[in-house]
């Protein structure tokens, strides 16, 4: 019987145990496992590969096909994968599988297992996704063959039940991990990279936890990933003495885009982690996760090492170790979001693959240490530097399509009525658009104004986190005659829990670019749309009004031609962060849009182009000679700092505000404009943006209304922006 603590990674530091073992000259088919533990692990990934052929005649009822072929299958499968999870680190007693044809996955399934004898397991297939008719069976039994020779390790699986003919399939061992992954770490000069710690460095730790040097790679290997290429990366110099260490969303997004554009041959399950000093928002923001960068949906995350995670509590026993541990936790937490893990207290939201209960006290990388009872001291006293079992089950066995969000068919049938959560009547959630009769012109990326209103009759303490990026937000877009789609943001900010007091009738505000998200452009076609949202506040659901919006047909061939350049992933991502200075294709498309004077898309495009030009701008540069997986030369990657181009910014702002500054604000979105107003004001009067950036949390000045005076706005718009600035969600 296997010991539950066996982990191949433990035998060789951070080296994963898999079939791609280099450095051996013997025949790989006879290759022994690199280390010879007393007991061989069964868990891992197994494959079955065959040449396509037509189905055989149906067997007699109850017969078992011992020729190792599925006589019930109607699809010509070319590849099958089985993931066995019964021993090793954190076993989930689960087996899952995927059947794939030439065009990709056909069906995925999951079964819970019980041990029935030595190397024998059985259980019920309780979850299926895809063309479920391709695997009608309901039961599975397994016979596991272990061996010190990798080529001799296999699983014989017998599928039965469901009224289908039984059959046997033999899967050959492929890897001790469940999924591949590739991490690369870079550090901007002036930031502090922490990718490994000693588990006993800080005196506050579980008494039973082993003392070891633990790396981020090992954390994710123990979660089931074959992490590779983690040795690449290094320090990235800032190409300017005394350059500002604070980063904007636009600068971070451009860095992610430029990085992935240089390394297009990296595999899909790749993540770039960039350690930087601070975000312009200030010390309250610990990290940002960017999703769906490039054609392979790759991802990047930024860790701000000088944020609140660098401030140990007064009187801490070992402040330096506390800071290192918090930086390590933040990096592991942000990488967890790359695998679509929600926060521990938000598991029951949206459309999870398994109904999960919220666990606000979970000792997991996905929980905030300071949010549990007793605060961070209580959290780390009982934290074993791991993920929870439900999180491990998701990462190891959920179909890949659950990592990349897609259709929301559940909403078409039930709306939000099926949410098993009490309603929160103390708040109201309102959605609106800045257009007469809710009619939007074709080509304009739609922006929805969102307000969370205190209706309790008394002052309420509420989270000040940005509404559009909260994990508790579920926003649905439904076009007449089409399946509903769930909107998901390109990026997510993770930071310190800040709160604001809302008086009766006061609100928190946000502007949401609902036209584009991780699913692509959901409102790029003319027609009628219904938009509705649910936001969880204090553990209870606040459901919005159902906003009906009409997108008008194009009025000219020019609009139709330009649509092909605007409705692209690159432009959607750039507009989501409100600008770019480094994504050339998006800059070209937006400049073309600015030539459509008086059309709202020209105003929105001009603002997106003007913002990055109104202040100095940091831009990642990557030497074309750099190779993926190699430690780059000293100058292979660097951060170049570009001066502001105030003349061009003023020209673009003149286009945006031509005829009506109010119209520019309405096109961009009220709070989206407020977040950029400081930089934009500098282009007009030359002094505000630099003060905001140097002051740290510039939102204080925004909330005070100090950044809108330079714009020729109508009195009604000024009053509205003043109210929204005071209730800006950050």
N, C-alpha and C positions, 0 to 999 in steps of 0.2 A: 504494500500500500504506500502511496506517495505521501511524503510530508507536505503539508500545505504551505510551508515556508520556502520550498525550493524555488529558486529563481536563477535561470541561466546567467542573467546579467551580473549576479553576485559573484560568479566565479572568475570574472575577468574585468573588474572595474565596470566601465560603461560599455563593454563590448557585447553586442547582442549575439545570441546564438541562433543562427539560421543556416539555410543551405547554401548561401552565397559566401562560403568561407574561403578567403584568399590565403596564400602562403603554403598550400599543401600540393605536393606533386603527385600524390596517389590518385588513382581513378576516383572521381567524385562519387560514382555509384557505390564504391566500397568505403567511402570516407567515414571514419568514426566521428562521433561527437567530439568537439574540441577538448572538453574536459570529461572526465569519467566519474560522475557522481555515483554514489552507491545505488541510487534509484533513478531510473530514467523517467523523465516527464512525458506524459501523454498529450497534454494540452498544446494546441497550436493550430496551424492552418494546413489543410490537406486538400489535394486537387484530384480531379478526375477529368481526363481529356480524351476525347474520341473524335473520330472523323464522322461528319454528318451522314446519316443513312435513314431510310424510310422506316416507319414503325413496323414492328412485327405483328402478326395476328394476335388478338387478345387471348390470354391464357384462360384456363378453366378457373372458376371461382375458387379462391383460397389457395391457388397454386403460387409457388414462389419461383421466380425466374432465377435460376442458378447460373445463367449465362451472363449475369452482370449487365443486363440491359433493361431499360424501362419500357416495357411493352405498352404502357398506358400513355406515354408521352406523345403529344401531337406536334411538338416543336422539335426541330432538328438542333439540339443543343450541341455546342462545340466546346463548352467549358463548364465545369461545375466546381464549386468551392465549398468546403466544409470547415467550420471553425469549432473546435472541441475545447471546452473550458471546464475541466474537472479536477485539476491539480495545479501545482505551481503557486505563484503569488496571487492571493485573493481569488480563489476559484469561485465561479458563479454557478456551477453545476448546470451548465447550459450547452447546447449544441445549436449551431445555426448554419444556414447554407444559402448559396445563391446559384441559380441556374442561369446561364447566359447563352445567347445565340450569337450569330455574327455581328449583330447590331447593338449588342449590349445586354444588360441584365433582363431576364424575363420574369423571374419570380424569386422572392426571398422568403425564408421561413425560419422560425425559432422554436426550439423545444426545450422544456425543463426536464432535467435528468435525475434519476435515482440510481444508485449503484445496486446492481442485482447479483453481483459476484465478482470474482477477481477479473479485472479488465473488461467487465461487462456492465452496460448501462442501458436503461430504457426510459421512455417518457412520452409525454403527449406533445404533439405539435400544436402550439397554442396561438401562434402568430404567423400570418402570411401577408405578403404585399406583392402587388403586381398581378400577373395573370395566374390567379390562385388555382384555376382549373388545371394548370400544368403540373400541379402537385396536389392531388385531391386527398392524399393520405393524411391520417390523423395521429398515427403512432410511429415511433421509431425505436429500434433497438440497435445497440452498438457492440461490436467485439473489437477491442483495441489490441493491436500487436505492438509491443515495445521492443526496441533493440538498440544496442550501442551503435549499430550501423544505421545511418539516417535512411538509406534506401530501402531498408527492411521494415521501417515503421509504417503502419497503415491502420485504417479504420474500415471495418466491414459494416455497412449500415443496411438494415432491413427496414423498408417502409411498408406499413400495413394500414388497414382500416380505411374508412371513408367510402366504402363500397367499391374501391378500386382494386385491381389485381396487385398483389404484393410483388416486390422485387428487391433485389440485393444490389448494392453498389459498393465497390471497393475504392477508397480514396487513399492516395499515396501522400506521405508526409512531405510538406513543402517548407515550413518555417515554424519556429517556436513562437513567433509573434502572430497576431491576428490581422494586423494591417500594416502597410508601410507608412513611413513618415520621414520627412526631411526638414531639419531645423538648421537655420544659420543665424549666427549672432554677430551684430556689429555694434560698435560703441562710438558715439560722437565725442570728440575731444571735449573734456570738461565734465562728462558724465561718468558714473561709476557702474560698471557691469558686474552683476552678481549672478552667476549661473551654477554655483555650487556652494554648499555650506556644510559645516559640521553639525550634525543633529544635536550634539550636546554642547555646542559653543555657548548657548545661553543657558543659564541655570534653571530657567522655567521650561521644563519639558516633561513628558510622561516618564514615570519612573521605569516602566518596562520597555521603553523604546531603545533599540540598539544604538550604540554610538558608532557613527560612520560618516564618511564624507559622501554627501548626497548631491548629485547633479540633476539638472532639469531633464537631461536625456534619460537618466535612470528612472526618474519619476514616471516618464511616459513609456519607457520600456516595461516597467512594472504594470502599467495600465494596459499593456498589450500591443504596443507599437514597436516596430522595428525602426528605430530612429537612426538615421544615417546622416553623414556629411556635417555633423555638428562641430567638427574641428575647424571648418572654414570661417571666414570673417575675421574681424580684428578692429583696430582703432581707425576711425575716420577723422582726419584733421579738418578743422574749420579753416578755410582759406582766407582768413582775415583776422588780424590781431585785434583783440577786444571785441570780437563780434558778439552780437546778442545771443544768449543761450536759450531764449524762449522761442518756442515753435508754434506756428499757427496750424490749423487744420489743413489749409491749402499746402503749406510747405511739407507737412507730413504725407499728405496724399500724393504729392508730386514725387517725393522720395520713393514711396512704394511703387508707383507707376514706372518710374525710371529704372528702379532696380529690376523689376520683373521683365521690363522690355529688353534688358540686356541678357537675361538668363531665361529665354523662352523655352529652352530644352529641358528645364528641370521638371520633375514629375509633378502630377497634380497635387498630391498630398505634401505640399511644400509650404513652409512658413518662414518668413523672415522676421527676426526680432531685432528691433533697433532701440538701443538704450540712449536716451537723450536726457538733458537736464530738467527742463521745465516747459510746460505749455503756457501760452499767453494768458490762459484763464487763471493761472497761479498755482499755488501749492495744493489746492483741493483736488486736482486731477492727477490720478496716478498712472493712467494708461489709456490708449485708444486702440481699438481693434478695427482693421479695415478688411472688408470681405470682397470676394469676387474680383480680384485684381487680375486682369488679363484673360486670355481665352480659356485657360484651364482652371478658372475660379480659384486661383491661389490667393494666399492671404498674407497680411503683414500686421505686426503689432508694434506699437511704440510704448516703451516703459519710461516714465519720467522719474528718474532716480532721486531728484532733489525735491520731490513733492512732499506731501504730508508723511509719506512712508520713511522719510529721513529725519523725522522729529520724534525721538523716543520720549516716553512719558517721564515726568519729573521723578527723580529718585530711583530710576530703574537700576537693577543690579549690574547690568552690563550693557550700557547704551550702544556701544559699537556693534556688539553681537545682535542686539535688538534690531538695529537698522539693517544689517546684512540679511537677517531672517525676513524682515518685511519686504525688502527688495526682491528676495528670492520668491516669497509667497506671491508678490504682485506679478512677477514674470510667469510663474506657473498658472496663476489665475487667468491671465490674459491669453495664454496659449490654450487653456481649456475652452475659452470662448471660440477659438478657431475650430474646435470640434463640436460647436453648436451646443455646448453645455450651458444651461441656465444657472442663475444663482440658486443656492440651496433653498431659499425661501420662496422661489418663484417657479417651482417645478410643475405646478398644476395649471399653468397658463397656456394659452394658445392651443395648439393641436399636438401635444406630445405623442410619441409613438406608443407609450404605455401610460395609462392614467397613474400619475405619480403624486404622492402627498408632499406638500411643502414641509421642509425640515429646517426651520430657522435656527435650530441649535446644532446642526450638523457640523462635525469636525472634518471638514472637507476643504480642499483648495478652492472650491467654488462658493464658499461662504465667507462673509466679511468677518474677520476676527473681532472687530469692535462692535459687531451687531448682536452677539450672543449675550445671554445673561452672564453678568460678571465681567464683560468686556474682553479685551484682547488677552489679558492675563489668564482668565479662565479658559479661553480658546486654546492657547498654546500649551497650557498645562495638560491638555488631553488630546492633542493633535499629533497624529502619527505620520504626517506628511504623505497623505494619500487621498484618493477620491472615494466617495461613498460607493456602496455596492450598486445602487441604481445607476450611478454615473458610469461605473465600469461596464455594466450590462449594456448601456447605450453605446459607449465607444467601441466595444468589442463586437456587438452583434446587431445593432440597428442597421437597416439598409442604408446605402449611401445617399439615397434621395432624401432621407430625413435630415442629413447634414446640410444639404442644399434645399432650402424651403421651396415649395412649389404650390400646387393647386390647393384650394381650400373648399373642396366640395361639400364638406360638412356644413358650411355656412348656408349654402343654397337650400338645404332641407330644414335646418333648425334655427338659423340665425344665431344670436347669442342666447337663445332660450335654453340650450342644452348645457350651458355652463353651470356646473355644480358649485355655485358660490353665492353667498348672500349679497343682496344689493346694498350699496352704500348710498343712503338717501341724504347724507349730509353734504354731498358734493354733486355738482352737475357738470357734464362734459358737453361742450357745444362745438360743432364744426361749421365752418362757413368759408366761402370764397369771396375774393374781392372783385366781383363782376356782377353787373346788373342782370337780374333774373337768373343768376347762376349759369350764365352762358359764357363759355370760354372760346376764344378764337383758336382755330386750328394752328398747330405748331408751337403754341405757348405751353411749356411744361407746367402742369397745374400745381398750384400751391394752395394748401388748405390751412386756414387759421384755426387754431385749437385753443380752447380756454377751459381750465379746470376751476370751477366757481364754488366758493364756500357758500352753501345754502343752509348751514346748521343753525343760524340765528345767533351765533356767538363766535368769538375768535377761535381759529383752529391752527394748530401747528401742522405744517405739511412739508414734505420733502421738496426741496428746490431743484431737484434733478430735472434735466431736460425731458420734457414730456415725450417727444418723438423717439427718444432712444431708451426709454425705460423698458426693461424686460416685461413689465406688467402691462404693456400696451399691445393690444391686438387690433389691427386696422385692416378692414376688408374693403376691397374694391370689386364691384360687380357690374359688368356691362350687360345691358339688355340682351338676352339670348345667349349669353356666354357663362361658363362656370365662374364662380367667385374666385378671386385671387387674394392671398394674404400679403400685404405690403410688409417689407422688411428693410430697414435702413442699411446703407452701405457701411456705416461705421458706428461704433458704440463707444461712449466715454465711460470709464470706470473710475470712480474717485471717492473722496471722503463724503460721508453722509451729512450734507448741509440741509438745514431746515429754515423755513420762513413762516412767520405768523401772518395768516390771512384773516382780515376782518370780515364781518358779514358782508357778502356781496362782492368781496374782492376775489381776484383770480390770479392763477399762474397762466402764462401765455407761451405759445410756441407756434412757429410756422413750419409746415411739413411739406416738402416737395414730394407729393404722393405719386406724381407721374412716373418717377423712376426709383428703382430700388434693386435689391438683390435678384428679384425675379425678372428684371428688365423693365421695359416701358409698358406699364399696364394701362395707360390712357393715351396711346399714340394714335388711335383711330377715332374718326368722328362717330358720334352716337350718344346715347344716354347712359349715364353711370349713376350708381348708388354707392355712397361711401358711408361707412359706419365704423365706430370704434368702441372698444371696451378698455378701460383703464382700471387696474386694481389699486385701490387706495386703502391702506390699513386692513389688508386682507379681504376686502369686499369689492364687488364689481360696480363700477360706474359706467353706465352704457350711454353713448351719445345719441343725438338725433340722427336719423337717416337722411343724409344730405344728398339731394338729387342734383346732378350737374349734367349739362349738355355741352359736348364739344362740337363746334360747328364744322361743316365741311371746308376744305381749302377754297380760297377765293381766287387763286391764280396758279399758273404753272410754276411760278417761282417758288411758291410755298411748297408745292409738291416736290420740286427738285431739292430744296433745302432740307426737307424732312428726312431724306436719306442720310444726310450728314449730322443732323441734330439728334435723331433717335438712335444713338449708338451707345454702347456701354461706357465708352470713354467720356462722352459729353454728359451723360447722366451722372457719373461719379463726380465730374468737375463741378457741375451745378449743385450737387448735393453738399459739397464743401464750400461753395460760393466762390470758386475761382481757381486759376492755375497760371503758372508761368513756365511750366516745363513739359506739359503734354501737348506736343505740337499739333496733332490731329484735332484735338479739341479746340485749341486756340484758333486754328484756321476756320473751323465750323462756326465758332462764336463770332469771329470777325465778319464772316459772310452774313451772319444774322444781323449784325449792327447796321448793315446797309439797307435793311428793310425799315426805314424810318417810319415812325408813328405806329408800327406794329409792336405790341407788348413784348414779343420775343427779342426785339432789338434792345429794349430797355433792360431786360433781364440779362442778356448777353453782355451788354456794355458794363453793367455793374460787376459781373463776374470777372471781366477782364481788367477793370479799373482797380479793384481791391488789391491784388498782389503787386500792382505797380505803384501804389501809394505809399509804400514803406520799403525798407530794405528787405531782401528776400533770400532765404537760404535754399540752395538747390543742390541735390546730390548729383555728382558726376562719377561715372564708372568707366574705367579704361576698357576699350573694346577688346584688349588682349587678355583681360581677366577671364578665367575659366571657372565654371561652376564646380564647386567642391574643392577648389584650391585656395590655400591661404593667399590672399592677394598681396602684391607688392605694396610698398609703403604708400605710393601715390595712386594705386589702382582705383581707390575710391576716396573721394574727398567731398567736402561741403564747400561750395563756392557761394560767396555772399555778394548779391547784386544790389547796387544802389537803387533807390526809388527813382521812378521816371514820372515826376509830378506833371510834366507838360502833357504826356500822353494820357495820364490818368484824368487830367482836367478835360481833355478832348473827349474821352469816353464818357465822362460824367455829363458833359454837355449833350451828347447823344441820348443818354439815359433819361435826362430830365427835360429834353426839348418839348416845349409846349405845356408840360405839367410835371413838376417834381413829385406830386402826389401819385401820378400814374406809375412812375418808376418804383415807388415804395410798394404800391399794390401789386405790381408784376413780380417783384422779388419776394414779397412776403414781409409782414410788419416786423416780426422779431428777427428774421434773417437779415433784414436791413439794419436793425439796431445793432446786431453783432458785428457788422462791418462798418457802421457809421463812423467809428473813431478813425479808422484808416482813411475812409473816403473824405472825411472832413479835413484831413491834412492836405489833401490835394487842392482843397478850396482855400484854406487859410494858413496852411503851413505849420501848424503847431500842435494839433491835438493828438494825433496817432502816436507819436514818439512818447509823449507823456503817458498815454494809456499803457503802452507796452512796458515802459520802465516802472510803472506803478504796480505791476503785478496783476491783481485782480481788477482788470479794467471794467468789469461789469458794474462796479460801484459807481463809476462815472457815468456809465450808460444808464443805470437806474435813476441817477439824478437828473437825467435829461440834458447833460452837458454836451452831447455830441451831435445834436440835430439842429443847432442854431445856424449852422453854415448853409443849410439847404432852404431854398425858397418854397417852403411848404405852406399849404393853407392852414388856417387856424384850427379847423376841425381835425385835420391830420395831425397837427402838432399836439393837440389835446389827447388824441387817441394814442399816439406814440408815447406821450408822457405817462399815461396810465399803464401801457404795456411794458414800458421800460421799468417801472416800479415793480411789476410782477413778472419780470423776465425769468423763465426757467433756464438754468445754466447747464 
